[in-house]
Amino acid sequence: MWNLLHETDSAVATARRPRWLCAGALVLAGGFFLLGFLFVKVGKRN
């Protein structure tokens, strides 16, 4: 009984993981894009 519950919990965790990975990748990409954009702006100003 406990083993079945554990497997179900693991399946739920596995199903959720890709969504968090995708969200994290999007946040990282957005952060790098903003940093690069600001760096280019500051570089052009000087």
PDB file of N, CA, C, O and CB in Angstrom:
ATOM      1  N   MET A   1       0.836  -1.202   0.000  1.00  0.00           N
ATOM      2  CA  MET A   1       0.000   0.000   0.000  1.00  0.00           C
ATOM      3  C   MET A   1       0.880   1.265   0.000  1.00  0.00           C
ATOM      4  O   MET A   1       0.676   2.174  -0.805  1.00  0.00           O
ATOM      5  CB  MET A   1      -0.951  -0.001   1.233  1.00  0.00           C
ATOM      6  N   TRP A   2       1.845   1.303   0.903  1.00  0.00           N
ATOM      7  CA  TRP A   2       2.722   2.480   0.972  1.00  0.00           C
ATOM      8  C   TRP A   2       3.544   2.624  -0.314  1.00  0.00           C
ATOM      9  O   TRP A   2       3.778   3.730  -0.802  1.00  0.00           O
ATOM     10  CB  TRP A   2       3.664   2.381   2.198  1.00  0.00           C
ATOM     11  N   ASN A   3       3.977   1.467  -0.850  1.00  0.00           N
ATOM     12  CA  ASN A   3       4.772   1.479  -2.068  1.00  0.00           C
ATOM     13  C   ASN A   3       3.978   2.074  -3.221  1.00  0.00           C
ATOM     14  O   ASN A   3       4.522   2.837  -4.019  1.00  0.00           O
ATOM     15  CB  ASN A   3       5.238   0.066  -2.418  1.00  0.00           C
ATOM     16  N   LEU A   4       2.700   1.734  -3.317  1.00  0.00           N
ATOM     17  CA  LEU A   4       1.834   2.266  -4.371  1.00  0.00           C
ATOM     18  C   LEU A   4       1.701   3.788  -4.224  1.00  0.00           C
ATOM     19  O   LEU A   4       1.779   4.527  -5.205  1.00  0.00           O
ATOM     20  CB  LEU A   4       0.433   1.589  -4.324  1.00  0.00           C
ATOM     21  N   LEU A   5       1.501   4.236  -2.990  1.00  0.00           N
ATOM     22  CA  LEU A   5       1.397   5.674  -2.724  1.00  0.00           C
ATOM     23  C   LEU A   5       2.694   6.385  -3.109  1.00  0.00           C
ATOM     24  O   LEU A   5       2.674   7.459  -3.710  1.00  0.00           O
ATOM     25  CB  LEU A   5       1.069   5.930  -1.236  1.00  0.00           C
ATOM     26  N   HIS A   6       3.808   5.773  -2.755  1.00  0.00           N
ATOM     27  CA  HIS A   6       5.115   6.357  -3.053  1.00  0.00           C
ATOM     28  C   HIS A   6       5.316   6.501  -4.561  1.00  0.00           C
ATOM     29  O   HIS A   6       5.821   7.519  -5.035  1.00  0.00           O
ATOM     30  CB  HIS A   6       6.237   5.498  -2.448  1.00  0.00           C
ATOM     31  N   GLU A   7       4.914   5.466  -5.309  1.00  0.00           N
ATOM     32  CA  GLU A   7       5.063   5.511  -6.768  1.00  0.00           C
ATOM     33  C   GLU A   7       4.189   6.603  -7.375  1.00  0.00           C
ATOM     34  O   GLU A   7       4.605   7.299  -8.301  1.00  0.00           O
ATOM     35  CB  GLU A   7       4.707   4.149  -7.386  1.00  0.00           C
ATOM     36  N   THR A   8       2.974   6.748  -6.847  1.00  0.00           N
ATOM     37  CA  THR A   8       2.074   7.792  -7.351  1.00  0.00           C
ATOM     38  C   THR A   8       2.666   9.172  -7.073  1.00  0.00           C
ATOM     39  O   THR A   8       2.626  10.055  -7.930  1.00  0.00           O
ATOM     40  CB  THR A   8       0.669   7.667  -6.703  1.00  0.00           C
ATOM     41  N   ASP A   9       3.212   9.352  -5.875  1.00  0.00           N
ATOM     42  CA  ASP A   9       3.823  10.624  -5.503  1.00  0.00           C
ATOM     43  C   ASP A   9       5.013  10.927  -6.415  1.00  0.00           C
ATOM     44  O   ASP A   9       5.205  12.068  -6.836  1.00  0.00           O
ATOM     45  CB  ASP A   9       4.268  10.599  -4.025  1.00  0.00           C
ATOM     46  N   SER A  10       5.808   9.901  -6.714  1.00  0.00           N
ATOM     47  CA  SER A  10       6.967  10.056  -7.584  1.00  0.00           C
ATOM     48  C   SER A  10       6.530  10.451  -8.994  1.00  0.00           C
ATOM     49  O   SER A  10       7.161  11.288  -9.638  1.00  0.00           O
ATOM     50  CB  SER A  10       7.790   8.755  -7.621  1.00  0.00           C
ATOM     51  N   ALA A  11       5.437   9.836  -9.467  1.00  0.00           N
ATOM     52  CA  ALA A  11       4.926  10.143 -10.807  1.00  0.00           C
ATOM     53  C   ALA A  11       4.471  11.600 -10.879  1.00  0.00           C
ATOM     54  O   ALA A  11       4.699  12.286 -11.875  1.00  0.00           O
ATOM     55  CB  ALA A  11       3.757   9.196 -11.177  1.00  0.00           C
ATOM     56  N   VAL A  12       3.826  12.057  -9.811  1.00  0.00           N
ATOM     57  CA  VAL A  12       3.372  13.452  -9.767  1.00  0.00           C
ATOM     58  C   VAL A  12       4.575  14.392  -9.787  1.00  0.00           C
ATOM     59  O   VAL A  12       4.562  15.402 -10.490  1.00  0.00           O
ATOM     60  CB  VAL A  12       2.505  13.711  -8.504  1.00  0.00           C
ATOM     61  N   ALA A  13       5.609  14.065  -9.023  1.00  0.00           N
ATOM     62  CA  ALA A  13       6.815  14.891  -8.974  1.00  0.00           C
ATOM     63  C   ALA A  13       7.499  14.917 -10.342  1.00  0.00           C
ATOM     64  O   ALA A  13       7.984  15.963 -10.776  1.00  0.00           O
ATOM     65  CB  ALA A  13       7.789  14.365  -7.897  1.00  0.00           C
ATOM     66  N   THR A  14       7.538  13.770 -11.019  1.00  0.00           N
ATOM     67  CA  THR A  14       8.158  13.689 -12.345  1.00  0.00           C
ATOM     68  C   THR A  14       7.370  14.505 -13.356  1.00  0.00           C
ATOM     69  O   THR A  14       7.956  15.122 -14.246  1.00  0.00           O
ATOM     70  CB  THR A  14       8.259  12.228 -12.809  1.00  0.00           C
ATOM     71  N   ALA A  15       6.046  14.516 -13.228  1.00  0.00           N
ATOM     72  CA  ALA A  15       5.199  15.268 -14.152  1.00  0.00           C
ATOM     73  C   ALA A  15       5.361  16.770 -13.937  1.00  0.00           C
ATOM     74  O   ALA A  15       5.255  17.549 -14.884  1.00  0.00           O
ATOM     75  CB  ALA A  15       3.728  14.865 -13.982  1.00  0.00           C
ATOM     76  N   ARG A  16       5.617  17.177 -12.693  1.00  0.00           N
ATOM     77  CA  ARG A  16       5.754  18.602 -12.389  1.00  0.00           C
ATOM     78  C   ARG A  16       7.122  19.154 -12.765  1.00  0.00           C
ATOM     79  O   ARG A  16       7.251  20.332 -13.095  1.00  0.00           O
ATOM     80  CB  ARG A  16       5.501  18.841 -10.920  1.00  0.00           C
ATOM     81  N   ARG A  17       8.144  18.303 -12.714  1.00  0.00           N
ATOM     82  CA  ARG A  17       9.515  18.777 -12.911  1.00  0.00           C
ATOM     83  C   ARG A  17       9.731  19.521 -14.241  1.00  0.00           C
ATOM     84  O   ARG A  17      10.292  20.616 -14.220  1.00  0.00           O
ATOM     85  CB  ARG A  17      10.458  17.607 -12.838  1.00  0.00           C
ATOM     86  N   PRO A  18       9.313  18.976 -15.394  1.00  0.00           N
ATOM     87  CA  PRO A  18       9.556  19.674 -16.668  1.00  0.00           C
ATOM     88  C   PRO A  18       8.988  21.096 -16.693  1.00  0.00           C
ATOM     89  O   PRO A  18       9.581  21.992 -17.294  1.00  0.00           O
ATOM     90  CB  PRO A  18       8.956  18.875 -17.811  1.00  0.00           C
ATOM     91  N   ARG A  19       7.840  21.301 -16.042  1.00  0.00           N
ATOM     92  CA  ARG A  19       7.245  22.644 -16.022  1.00  0.00           C
ATOM     93  C   ARG A  19       8.153  23.619 -15.287  1.00  0.00           C
ATOM     94  O   ARG A  19       8.349  24.749 -15.734  1.00  0.00           O
ATOM     95  CB  ARG A  19       5.852  22.614 -15.360  1.00  0.00           C
ATOM     96  N   TRP A  20       8.713  23.177 -14.147  1.00  0.00           N
ATOM     97  CA  TRP A  20       9.620  24.040 -13.385  1.00  0.00           C
ATOM     98  C   TRP A  20      10.909  24.288 -14.160  1.00  0.00           C
ATOM     99  O   TRP A  20      11.458  25.390 -14.126  1.00  0.00           O
ATOM    100  CB  TRP A  20       9.938  23.414 -12.015  1.00  0.00           C
ATOM    101  N   LEU A  21      11.395  23.252 -14.864  1.00  0.00           N
ATOM    102  CA  LEU A  21      12.606  23.410 -15.674  1.00  0.00           C
ATOM    103  C   LEU A  21      12.374  24.433 -16.771  1.00  0.00           C
ATOM    104  O   LEU A  21      13.227  25.283 -17.026  1.00  0.00           O
ATOM    105  CB  LEU A  21      13.039  22.062 -16.284  1.00  0.00           C
ATOM    106  N   CYS A  22      11.212  24.351 -17.425  1.00  0.00           N
ATOM    107  CA  CYS A  22      10.869  25.280 -18.507  1.00  0.00           C
ATOM    108  C   CYS A  22      10.779  26.699 -17.959  1.00  0.00           C
ATOM    109  O   CYS A  22      11.307  27.636 -18.557  1.00  0.00           O
ATOM    110  CB  CYS A  22       9.532  24.875 -19.182  1.00  0.00           C
ATOM    111  N   ALA A  23      10.106  26.856 -16.816  1.00  0.00           N
ATOM    112  CA  ALA A  23       9.959  28.183 -16.206  1.00  0.00           C
ATOM    113  C   ALA A  23      11.326  28.741 -15.816  1.00  0.00           C
ATOM    114  O   ALA A  23      11.610  29.918 -16.039  1.00  0.00           O
ATOM    115  CB  ALA A  23       9.033  28.115 -14.965  1.00  0.00           C
ATOM    116  N   GLY A  24      12.168  27.891 -15.234  1.00  0.00           N
ATOM    117  CA  GLY A  24      13.505  28.326 -14.836  1.00  0.00           C
ATOM    118  C   GLY A  24      14.341  28.746 -16.035  1.00  0.00           C
ATOM    119  O   GLY A  24      15.060  29.743 -15.976  1.00  0.00           O
ATOM    120  N   ALA A  25      14.247  27.985 -17.128  1.00  0.00           N
ATOM    121  CA  ALA A  25      14.995  28.307 -18.345  1.00  0.00           C
ATOM    122  C   ALA A  25      14.529  29.646 -18.917  1.00  0.00           C
ATOM    123  O   ALA A  25      15.342  30.452 -19.369  1.00  0.00           O
ATOM    124  CB  ALA A  25      14.829  27.187 -19.398  1.00  0.00           C
ATOM    125  N   LEU A  26      13.221  29.874 -18.894  1.00  0.00           N
ATOM    126  CA  LEU A  26      12.675  31.141 -19.410  1.00  0.00           C
ATOM    127  C   LEU A  26      13.157  32.322 -18.566  1.00  0.00           C
ATOM    128  O   LEU A  26      13.529  33.366 -19.102  1.00  0.00           O
ATOM    129  CB  LEU A  26      11.127  31.099 -19.429  1.00  0.00           C
ATOM    130  N   VAL A  27      13.146  32.148 -17.242  1.00  0.00           N
ATOM    131  CA  VAL A  27      13.602  33.218 -16.344  1.00  0.00           C
ATOM    132  C   VAL A  27      15.085  33.502 -16.564  1.00  0.00           C
ATOM    133  O   VAL A  27      15.497  34.661 -16.616  1.00  0.00           O
ATOM    134  CB  VAL A  27      13.345  32.838 -14.866  1.00  0.00           C
ATOM    135  N   LEU A  28      15.886  32.446 -16.693  1.00  0.00           N
ATOM    136  CA  LEU A  28      17.322  32.615 -16.932  1.00  0.00           C
ATOM    137  C   LEU A  28      17.578  33.320 -18.257  1.00  0.00           C
ATOM    138  O   LEU A  28      18.396  34.237 -18.332  1.00  0.00           O
ATOM    139  CB  LEU A  28      18.032  31.255 -16.917  1.00  0.00           C
ATOM    140  N   ALA A  29      16.869  32.886 -19.310  1.00  0.00           N
ATOM    141  CA  ALA A  29      17.031  33.498 -20.634  1.00  0.00           C
ATOM    142  C   ALA A  29      16.647  34.975 -20.581  1.00  0.00           C
ATOM    143  O   ALA A  29      17.340  35.823 -21.144  1.00  0.00           O
ATOM    144  CB  ALA A  29      16.172  32.755 -21.692  1.00  0.00           C
ATOM    145  N   GLY A  30      15.538  35.278 -19.902  1.00  0.00           N
ATOM    146  CA  GLY A  30      15.103  36.666 -19.781  1.00  0.00           C
ATOM    147  C   GLY A  30      16.122  37.502 -19.017  1.00  0.00           C
ATOM    148  O   GLY A  30      16.406  38.640 -19.390  1.00  0.00           O
ATOM    149  N   GLY A  31      16.667  36.935 -17.949  1.00  0.00           N
ATOM    150  CA  GLY A  31      17.666  37.645 -17.155  1.00  0.00           C
ATOM    151  C   GLY A  31      18.933  37.921 -17.955  1.00  0.00           C
ATOM    152  O   GLY A  31      19.469  39.028 -17.905  1.00  0.00           O
ATOM    153  N   PHE A  32      19.413  36.929 -18.689  1.00  0.00           N
ATOM    154  CA  PHE A  32      20.606  37.112 -19.516  1.00  0.00           C
ATOM    155  C   PHE A  32      20.359  38.137 -20.618  1.00  0.00           C
ATOM    156  O   PHE A  32      21.231  38.949 -20.926  1.00  0.00           O
ATOM    157  CB  PHE A  32      21.043  35.777 -20.130  1.00  0.00           C
ATOM    158  N   PHE A  33      19.159  38.097 -21.213  1.00  0.00           N
ATOM    159  CA  PHE A  33      18.805  39.046 -22.274  1.00  0.00           C
ATOM    160  C   PHE A  33      18.817  40.478 -21.740  1.00  0.00           C
ATOM    161  O   PHE A  33      19.359  41.384 -22.373  1.00  0.00           O
ATOM    162  CB  PHE A  33      17.418  38.709 -22.862  1.00  0.00           C
ATOM    163  N   LEU A  34      18.207  40.669 -20.560  1.00  0.00           N
ATOM    164  CA  LEU A  34      18.167  42.008 -19.952  1.00  0.00           C
ATOM    165  C   LEU A  34      19.574  42.488 -19.598  1.00  0.00           C
ATOM    166  O   LEU A  34      19.916  43.646 -19.837  1.00  0.00           O
ATOM    167  CB  LEU A  34      17.278  42.004 -18.688  1.00  0.00           C
ATOM    168  N   LEU A  35      20.394  41.594 -19.026  1.00  0.00           N
ATOM    169  CA  LEU A  35      21.764  41.964 -18.664  1.00  0.00           C
ATOM    170  C   LEU A  35      22.565  42.348 -19.909  1.00  0.00           C
ATOM    171  O   LEU A  35      23.283  43.348 -19.909  1.00  0.00           O
ATOM    172  CB  LEU A  35      22.459  40.804 -17.918  1.00  0.00           C
ATOM    173  N   GLY A  36      22.438  41.552 -20.959  1.00  0.00           N
ATOM    174  CA  GLY A  36      23.138  41.844 -22.211  1.00  0.00           C
ATOM    175  C   GLY A  36      22.677  43.160 -22.814  1.00  0.00           C
ATOM    176  O   GLY A  36      23.493  43.946 -23.294  1.00  0.00           O
ATOM    177  N   PHE A  37      21.366  43.404 -22.790  1.00  0.00           N
ATOM    178  CA  PHE A  37      20.801  44.644 -23.329  1.00  0.00           C
ATOM    179  C   PHE A  37      21.341  45.861 -22.576  1.00  0.00           C
ATOM    180  O   PHE A  37      21.738  46.853 -23.187  1.00  0.00           O
ATOM    181  CB  PHE A  37      19.261  44.613 -23.251  1.00  0.00           C
ATOM    182  N   LEU A  38      21.351  45.773 -21.226  1.00  0.00           N
ATOM    183  CA  LEU A  38      21.863  46.874 -20.404  1.00  0.00           C
ATOM    184  C   LEU A  38      23.358  47.077 -20.644  1.00  0.00           C
ATOM    185  O   LEU A  38      23.828  48.213 -20.712  1.00  0.00           O
ATOM    186  CB  LEU A  38      21.596  46.603 -18.910  1.00  0.00           C
ATOM    187  N   PHE A  39      24.107  45.975 -20.773  1.00  0.00           N
ATOM    188  CA  PHE A  39      25.552  46.047 -20.999  1.00  0.00           C
ATOM    189  C   PHE A  39      25.858  46.758 -22.313  1.00  0.00           C
ATOM    190  O   PHE A  39      26.761  47.592 -22.372  1.00  0.00           O
ATOM    191  CB  PHE A  39      26.169  44.635 -21.004  1.00  0.00           C
ATOM    192  N   VAL A  40      25.104  46.432 -23.372  1.00  0.00           N
ATOM    193  CA  VAL A  40      25.290  47.063 -24.688  1.00  0.00           C
ATOM    194  C   VAL A  40      24.937  48.547 -24.616  1.00  0.00           C
ATOM    195  O   VAL A  40      25.632  49.379 -25.198  1.00  0.00           O
ATOM    196  CB  VAL A  40      24.423  46.356 -25.764  1.00  0.00           C
ATOM    197  N   LYS A  41      23.859  48.880 -23.903  1.00  0.00           N
ATOM    198  CA  LYS A  41      23.443  50.288 -23.764  1.00  0.00           C
ATOM    199  C   LYS A  41      24.526  51.097 -23.061  1.00  0.00           C
ATOM    200  O   LYS A  41      24.883  52.188 -23.506  1.00  0.00           O
ATOM    201  CB  LYS A  41      22.110  50.391 -22.981  1.00  0.00           C
ATOM    202  N   VAL A  42      25.047  50.555 -21.956  1.00  0.00           N
ATOM    203  CA  VAL A  42      26.089  51.255 -21.194  1.00  0.00           C
ATOM    204  C   VAL A  42      27.364  51.360 -22.035  1.00  0.00           C
ATOM    205  O   VAL A  42      28.040  52.388 -22.007  1.00  0.00           O
ATOM    206  CB  VAL A  42      26.382  50.520 -19.850  1.00  0.00           C
ATOM    207  N   GLY A  43      27.691  50.311 -22.774  1.00  0.00           N
ATOM    208  CA  GLY A  43      28.890  50.313 -23.610  1.00  0.00           C
ATOM    209  C   GLY A  43      28.796  51.341 -24.728  1.00  0.00           C
ATOM    210  O   GLY A  43      29.792  51.988 -25.053  1.00  0.00           O
ATOM    211  N   LYS A  44      27.626  51.501 -25.319  1.00  0.00           N
ATOM    212  CA  LYS A  44      27.457  52.468 -26.408  1.00  0.00           C
ATOM    213  C   LYS A  44      27.482  53.907 -25.895  1.00  0.00           C
ATOM    214  O   LYS A  44      27.908  54.818 -26.605  1.00  0.00           O
ATOM    215  CB  LYS A  44      26.143  52.204 -27.148  1.00  0.00           C
ATOM    216  N   ARG A  45      27.019  54.109 -24.649  1.00  0.00           N
ATOM    217  CA  ARG A  45      26.951  55.461 -24.098  1.00  0.00           C
ATOM    218  C   ARG A  45      28.352  56.032 -23.874  1.00  0.00           C
ATOM    219  O   ARG A  45      28.577  57.221 -24.102  1.00  0.00           O
ATOM    220  CB  ARG A  45      26.161  55.461 -22.780  1.00  0.00           C
ATOM    221  N   ASN A  46      29.298  55.194 -23.428  1.00  0.00           N
ATOM    222  CA  ASN A  46      30.647  55.678 -23.132  1.00  0.00           C
ATOM    223  C   ASN A  46      31.472  55.825 -24.399  1.00  0.00           C
ATOM    224  O   ASN A  46      32.635  56.223 -24.335  1.00  0.00           O
ATOM    225  CB  ASN A  46      31.349  54.736 -22.162  1.00  0.00           C
TER     226      ASN A  46
END
